[in-house]
Amino acid sequence: MNPTQKTSSVRRHPWRTALLILAALALLGGGAAWWFKWGPGAKTESTYITATIQRGDIEDQVAATGSLQPRDYVDVGAQVSGQLRKLHVEVGTEVKEGDLLAEIDAETSQARVDASRAQLRSQQAQMAERELALVKAERDLQRQKNLMAEEATTAETLQNAETAARTARAQINSLKAQMEQVQASMRVEEANLKYTKIYAPMAGTVVSITARQGQTLNTNQQAPTLLRIADLSVMTVQTQVSEADVSKLRQDMPVYFTTLGGQGRRWYGELKKIEPTPTVTNNVVLYNALFEVPNSNRSLMTQMTAQVFFVVAEARDVLMVPMSALTIQRGAPGGRERGAGAGGQGGVAPGRQSGTAPVAPQAPSTERPRVDREAFEKMTPEERERLRERRRQAREQGQGGAGAPATSPSATPNASPQAAAGPGAAPRATRGPRQAKVKVLLADGTVEEREVTIGIGNRVHAEVLSGLKEGDRVIAGTREAEPRNSSPQGSALGQRGPGGPGGMPAAAPAGARR
């Protein structure tokens, strides 16, 4: 066949060449998919849920729900009975101390005052008459004494004159007592007359009115409340904390809260008081924790619901690792057991293993947190200094070497001074340095197990003191119970992987990526 015939044959069947090319591409794509989904390549990207080590802020918090109340308020009531004639304010009115709030019918009180004044005037006239009678009795007594000196009268007449003078003095004293009684009653009636006009006892805002104009008030049984005035410039947050978390609180610790309509805005304060008497609701014991916040712009209102967060410990701009990627070593200094496998069976509570009975937490060790020399040499100067400060803090809390001198908690550069236990608060194991293990996914797809030292932690992240660097990828969970055609190492991770009990996949933590 000559070249001309060969060219013409190819031109007559161009679809065969295209079909061959498509078939070759399909085979290559299928092989690559099999490699990454079912073959050795499935051991890395398709099997594990990974998280990237990055910097951020960590807060160990106690969360609770509270409500807002004015710090200073007063319930204004009526002290006299009568009809409420006039209300001069309404809800939301700003008042100053001494402003007129309401008026009660004053006719009865005014009549009683007038009657007391008239009675007093009558007694004053009687007093003038009694004083004249006393003057006459004393003059008669003096005359009888002079006559008796000249023996011109009898002793009986003298005695009668003395009795008359004494009687006049007694009547005057009795009338004086009656006048004092009337004056006291008149002062009461005048006060009741004054109470018919109700004035503001403090400056603030009228937040509620419980009486209506024209209503008859009866103070004989109890003092009726007309309205409430509150100073809304400072609000008190009353938070109910469970008995399991109240031991972690201490006075003056930082606290902040958000409101439902606050669009994520935070209001900050300091814990002022924990009431010792709890409230029991449905067999749940709750303690009231109180703190105050300024409210100069009146954006906070009475009875608002607040989501409150008490900051037990915090660290700023530190390396973070997901708690689901960690396996706390048994008997680690200052640590608590989280069970076997990365992440402690996918978030199993400290001191528990999935499907087993609770395990008692390890007693704090008196040994200093240890870091191997190779890991210490790889640490940056900042990480080394932070580790030293953590060790000092552990010694202060009784978790470090015995006999070590205590240092101020403020010496920790990345932790708040409130990270140290305060009076009445038990030291928390999550604050001191702890040893843990983590599985790192390397660039070539292999898995390397490392020992790391962690510091402050919460339910989501923990602070990395040594053993990891920014950008490392750690295994935080598995996507399926047991990958097919996986190596023994991958199969073991699938059986007790960091995702959850029985190899169940866990939710990817913050920073996780596929």
C-alpha positions in Angstrom: 0.0 0.0 0.0 1.4 3.3 -1.0 1.4 6.4 1.3 -1.4 8.0 -0.5 -3.7 5.0 0.1 -2.7 4.9 3.9 -3.6 8.6 4.3 -6.9 8.1 2.7 -7.7 5.1 4.9 -7.0 7.2 8.1 -9.2 9.9 6.8 -12.0 7.5 6.1 -12.0 6.2 9.8 -11.2 9.2 12.1 -13.6 8.1 14.8 -11.6 5.0 15.5 -8.5 7.1 16.6 -10.7 9.3 18.9 -12.2 6.2 20.4 -8.8 4.7 21.2 -7.7 8.0 22.9 -10.8 8.2 25.0 -10.4 4.5 26.1 -6.8 5.1 27.1 -7.8 8.2 29.2 -10.6 6.3 30.9 -8.2 3.5 31.9 -5.7 6.0 33.3 -8.4 7.9 35.3 -9.8 4.7 36.7 -6.4 3.5 37.8 -5.7 6.8 39.5 -9.1 6.7 41.3 -8.4 3.1 42.4 -5.0 4.1 43.7 -6.3 6.9 45.9 -9.6 5.3 46.9 -8.7 1.6 47.3 -5.0 1.4 46.9 -2.0 2.4 49.1 -2.7 6.1 48.4 -5.9 5.8 50.4 -3.9 5.6 53.6 -3.5 9.3 53.8 -5.8 11.9 52.2 -8.9 9.7 51.9 -8.6 8.0 55.3 -7.7 10.7 57.8 -9.3 13.9 58.9 -6.4 16.3 59.4 -6.0 19.7 61.1 -3.3 22.2 60.5 -1.4 23.6 63.5 -1.9 27.4 63.6 -1.8 30.3 66.0 -4.7 31.6 67.9 -6.2 32.4 71.3 -7.4 29.8 73.8 -9.8 30.3 76.6 -10.7 27.8 79.3 -14.2 28.9 80.2 -17.2 28.1 82.4 -20.4 28.8 80.5 -23.7 29.7 82.1 -26.9 31.5 81.5 -27.9 34.7 83.3 -30.3 37.6 83.3 -29.8 41.4 83.6 -31.2 43.4 86.5 -30.6 47.1 87.4 -28.0 47.4 90.2 -29.9 50.1 92.0 -33.7 50.3 92.0 -36.6 51.1 94.3 -40.3 50.2 94.5 -42.3 53.3 95.2 -45.4 52.7 97.2 -48.3 54.6 98.9 -48.2 55.3 102.7 -51.8 56.6 102.9 -55.1 55.2 101.7 -57.2 57.0 99.2 -58.0 57.3 95.5 -55.0 57.7 93.1 -56.0 61.1 91.6 -53.1 61.8 89.2 -50.0 60.0 87.8 -47.4 62.4 86.5 -45.1 59.8 84.9 -45.3 56.8 82.5 -43.0 53.8 81.8 -39.7 55.0 80.4 -39.8 58.5 82.0 -36.5 59.8 83.3 -36.9 61.4 86.7 -34.7 63.2 89.1 -34.7 62.9 92.9 -37.6 64.9 94.3 -39.7 65.0 91.2 -43.5 64.7 91.7 -44.7 61.2 90.6 -48.3 60.9 91.8 -51.0 62.5 93.9 -53.6 60.7 96.2 -56.9 62.2 97.2 -56.0 64.5 100.2 -59.5 65.5 101.4 -59.6 63.0 104.3 -56.1 63.8 105.4 -56.7 67.5 105.2 -59.8 67.2 107.3 -58.0 65.3 110.0 -55.3 67.9 110.1 -57.9 70.7 110.5 -59.6 68.8 113.3 -56.4 68.4 115.2 -55.5 72.1 114.8 -59.0 73.1 116.1 -58.6 70.8 119.1 -55.3 72.2 119.9 -56.7 75.8 119.8 -59.4 74.7 122.2 -56.9 73.3 124.6 -54.8 76.4 124.4 -57.9 78.5 125.5 -58.4 76.0 128.4 -54.8 76.5 129.3 -55.2 80.2 129.6 -58.3 79.7 131.8 -56.5 77.3 134.1 -53.5 79.6 134.4 -55.9 82.4 135.6 -57.4 80.0 138.1 -54.0 79.1 139.4 -53.1 82.8 139.9 -56.3 83.3 141.9 -55.6 80.2 144.0 -52.1 81.3 144.8 -53.4 84.8 145.8 -56.0 83.3 148.1 -53.4 81.1 149.7 -51.1 84.0 150.3 -53.9 86.0 152.0 -54.8 83.0 154.3 -51.1 82.8 155.3 -51.0 86.4 156.3 -54.2 86.1 158.3 -52.9 83.0 160.0 -49.8 84.9 161.1 -52.1 87.4 162.8 -54.3 84.6 164.1 -57.2 86.1 162.2 -58.3 82.8 160.4 -58.5 79.2 161.0 -56.2 76.4 160.1 -58.9 74.7 158.0 -59.3 77.7 155.8 -55.6 77.8 155.2 -55.5 74.1 154.3 -58.4 74.6 151.8 -56.5 77.4 150.1 -53.4 75.3 149.8 -55.5 72.4 148.3 -57.1 74.8 145.7 -53.7 76.0 144.6 -52.3 72.5 144.2 -55.4 71.4 142.2 -55.0 74.3 139.8 -51.4 73.3 139.2 -52.4 69.7 138.5 -55.0 70.7 136.1 -52.5 72.8 134.2 -50.1 69.9 134.0 -52.8 67.5 132.8 -53.9 70.0 130.1 -50.3 70.4 129.0 -50.0 66.6 128.5 -53.3 66.6 126.5 -51.9 69.4 124.3 -48.7 67.4 123.6 -50.8 64.4 122.6 -52.8 66.4 120.2 -49.7 68.0 118.8 -48.2 64.6 118.2 -51.4 63.4 116.4 -51.4 66.5 114.4 -47.8 65.9 113.2 -48.9 62.4 112.1 -51.9 63.8 110.2 -49.7 66.5 108.6 -47.3 63.8 107.5 -50.1 61.8 106.0 -51.2 64.9 104.2 -47.7 65.3 102.8 -47.7 61.6 101.8 -50.6 62.2 99.5 -48.0 63.6 97.1 -45.4 61.0 96.1 -42.0 62.2 95.1 -39.1 60.3 93.5 -36.7 59.0 96.2 -33.8 58.6 93.6 -32.9 59.6 90.1 -33.5 57.0 87.4 -36.0 55.6 84.9 -39.5 54.5 85.5 -39.4 50.8 84.4 -42.8 49.7 85.5 -46.1 51.0 86.8 -48.5 48.7 88.7 -51.2 51.1 89.7 -53.7 53.0 87.5 -55.1 56.5 87.8 -58.4 56.4 89.7 -57.6 53.2 91.6 -58.4 53.2 95.3 -55.4 52.4 97.5 -55.7 50.6 100.8 -52.7 50.7 103.1 -54.3 49.0 106.1 -53.3 45.5 104.9 -50.0 46.2 103.0 -48.3 49.1 101.4 -49.4 49.0 97.7 -46.6 49.4 95.1 -47.3 52.1 92.5 -44.2 52.0 90.3 -40.5 51.0 90.1 -37.6 53.4 89.5 -34.3 51.9 88.4 -30.8 53.3 87.7 -30.0 51.7 84.3 -26.5 53.2 84.1 -25.1 50.1 85.8 -26.6 46.6 85.3 -26.1 43.5 87.4 -25.8 40.1 85.7 -27.3 37.3 87.8 -25.9 34.1 86.5 -26.8 30.6 87.6 -23.8 28.2 87.7 -24.1 24.5 88.3 -22.6 22.9 91.4 -20.1 21.0 89.1 -18.6 24.3 87.9 -19.0 26.7 90.8 -15.7 25.5 92.4 -13.8 26.8 89.4 -15.0 30.4 90.0 -13.3 32.9 92.2 -13.8 36.5 93.0 -12.5 39.2 90.6 -12.0 36.7 87.8 -12.7 38.1 84.3 -16.1 37.4 82.8 -18.0 38.5 79.7 -21.4 37.8 78.2 -23.4 38.2 75.0 -27.1 38.9 74.4 -29.5 37.4 71.9 -29.8 40.6 70.0 -26.3 41.9 70.5 -24.9 40.5 67.2 -21.9 38.9 69.0 -21.0 42.0 71.0 -19.3 41.2 74.3 -19.7 43.0 77.6 -16.8 42.5 80.0 -16.7 42.6 83.8 -15.3 41.0 86.9 -17.0 38.5 89.2 -18.1 40.2 92.4 -19.9 37.7 94.5 -21.1 34.1 94.6 -24.1 33.6 96.8 -23.6 30.7 99.3 -27.3 29.6 99.3 -28.2 27.7 96.1 -31.5 27.4 94.3 -32.7 23.9 93.5 -34.9 23.3 90.4 -35.8 19.8 89.4 -33.1 18.4 91.6 -30.5 20.6 89.8 -28.4 22.7 92.3 -27.5 26.2 90.9 -25.6 29.0 92.6 -26.0 32.7 91.8 -22.9 34.5 90.6 -23.1 38.2 90.3 -21.1 40.9 88.4 -21.7 44.4 87.2 -21.3 46.1 83.8 -21.7 49.7 82.8 -24.6 50.7 80.6 -24.1 54.3 79.7 -25.8 54.1 76.3 -28.8 52.1 77.7 -28.4 49.3 75.2 -28.9 46.7 78.0 -32.4 46.3 79.4 -34.0 44.6 82.3 -34.6 40.9 82.1 -32.4 40.4 79.1 -31.0 36.9 78.7 -27.2 36.7 78.8 -24.9 33.9 77.7 -22.1 34.3 80.3 -18.5 33.0 80.0 -16.2 33.0 83.1 -12.6 32.9 81.9 -10.7 30.4 84.1 -7.5 30.6 82.0 -6.4 32.0 78.7 -3.5 32.2 76.3 -3.0 34.6 73.4 -1.3 34.0 70.1 -0.1 30.5 70.8 0.1 27.3 68.7 -3.1 25.3 68.9 -3.8 21.6 68.5 -7.3 20.1 68.4 -8.1 18.0 71.6 -9.4 15.3 69.3 -5.9 14.8 68.0 -4.3 14.3 71.4 -3.8 11.2 73.5 -2.9 12.3 77.1 -0.2 10.0 78.4 -1.1 8.0 81.5 0.4 9.4 84.6 1.6 12.5 82.8 2.5 15.3 85.2 -0.5 17.6 85.8 -2.6 15.7 83.3 -5.7 13.6 83.3 -6.3 10.4 81.3 -8.3 10.7 78.1 -8.3 7.0 77.1 -6.6 5.2 74.2 -6.3 6.6 70.7 -5.8 10.0 69.3 -8.3 12.4 70.8 -9.3 10.2 73.6 -12.0 8.3 71.7 -13.3 11.4 69.9 -14.0 13.6 72.8 -14.7 11.1 75.6 -14.8 13.0 78.9 -11.5 13.1 80.9 -11.1 10.2 83.1 -13.3 7.9 80.9 -12.8 5.4 78.1 -15.5 4.6 75.6 -17.6 1.7 76.8 -15.8 1.3 80.1 -16.4 2.5 83.7 -15.1 5.9 84.8 -11.4 6.0 85.6 -10.3 8.0 88.6 -8.0 10.9 87.6 -4.4 10.5 88.3 -3.0 12.4 91.4 -0.9 15.4 90.5 2.7 14.3 90.2 5.5 16.1 92.0 7.9 15.6 89.0 8.6 18.5 86.7 7.2 18.3 83.1 9.9 16.7 81.0 10.8 17.4 77.4 13.5 15.4 75.6 16.6 17.3 74.8 16.1 17.0 71.0 12.6 18.6 71.2 13.9 21.3 73.5 16.7 22.2 71.1 14.1 22.5 68.3 12.0 25.0 70.3 12.2 28.7 69.6 13.5 31.0 72.4 9.9 32.1 72.9 8.7 28.5 73.3 11.5 27.7 75.7 10.7 30.7 77.9 7.0 29.8 77.9 7.9 26.3 79.0 10.0 27.6 81.8 7.1 29.8 83.0 4.7 26.9 82.8 7.0 24.9 85.0 7.1 27.7 87.5 3.4 27.9 87.5 3.1 24.2 88.0 5.4 24.4 91.0 3.2 27.2 92.5 0.1 25.1 92.1 1.7 22.1 93.8 2.3 20.2 90.5 6.0 21.0 90.1 9.1 20.1 92.1 8.8 20.0 95.9 10.2 23.0 97.7 10.4 25.2 94.6 9.8 28.9 95.3 6.4 30.2 94.3 6.2 32.9 91.6 3.6 35.3 90.7 1.1 34.1 88.1 1.6 37.3 86.2 5.0 36.1 85.1 3.4 33.9 82.5 3.6 35.9 79.2 0.7 34.2 77.4 -1.6 33.4 80.2 -3.8 35.7 82.2 -3.1 36.3 85.9 -6.4 34.6 86.6 -4.9 31.3 85.2 -3.5 30.6 88.7 -5.9 29.2 91.3 -7.4 31.8 93.5 -8.7 31.5 97.1 -11.2 28.7 97.5 -10.6 27.4 93.9 -9.1 23.9 93.3 -6.1 23.8 90.9 -7.2 22.6 87.5 -5.1 20.0 85.8 -5.6 21.6 82.4 -3.5 24.6 83.3 -0.2 23.0 83.9 2.1 21.5 81.3 1.1 18.0 80.3 2.6 15.3 78.1 0.6 13.9 75.2 1.0 12.0 72.0 -0.1 13.1 68.5 0.0 11.6 65.1 1.5 13.9 62.4 0.8 13.4 58.7 4.0 14.1 56.8 4.4 15.5 53.3 5.1 12.0 51.8 1.8 10.6 53.2 3.4 8.7 56.1 2.2 9.0 59.7 4.6 9.9 62.5 3.8 9.7 66.2 5.2 12.4 68.4 5.3 13.4 72.0 4.2 17.0 72.6 3.9 19.2 75.7 0.6 21.1 76.0 -0.5 23.8 78.3 -3.8 25.6 78.7 -6.7 23.7 77.0 -10.4 23.7 76.7 -12.9 21.2 75.2 -11.8 22.1 71.6 -8.1 23.1 71.5 -5.0 22.9 73.6 -1.9 25.1 73.7 1.3 23.6 72.2 4.4 24.2 74.2 6.8 21.9 72.3 6.8 19.1 69.8 4.9 20.8 66.9 5.4 23.8 64.7 3.0 26.0 62.8 1.8 24.4 59.6 2.1 20.7 60.8 -0.8 18.5 59.9 -2.1 16.3 62.7 -4.6 13.5 62.5 -7.9 14.5 64.2 -10.1 11.7 63.1 -11.0 9.1 60.5 -13.6 9.2 57.7 -14.6 5.5 57.8 -14.4 2.6 60.3 -11.8 0.5 58.4 -10.3 1.6 55.0 -10.1 -1.2 52.4 -6.7 -2.5 51.4 -5.0 -0.4 54.1 -1.7 -1.2 55.7 -1.7 -2.6 59.3 -0.8 0.8 60.6 -3.8 2.4 58.9 -6.1 -0.5 60.0 -5.1 0.0 63.6 -5.8 3.7 63.3 -9.2 2.9 61.8 -10.1 0.7 64.8 -9.1 3.1 67.5 -8.8 6.3 65.5 -9.2 9.8 66.8 -12.6 10.2 65.4 -14.7 8.4 68.0 -15.6 5.1 69.7 -15.4 2.1 67.4 -13.7 4.1 64.6 -16.8 6.4 64.1 -15.8 9.6 62.3 -15.6 12.7 64.3 -16.6 16.2 63.4 -13.7 18.1 61.9 -12.4 20.6 64.4 -11.6 24.2 63.6 -8.8 24.4 61.1 -9.4 20.8 59.8 -9.3 20.3 56.1 -9.8 17.4 53.7 
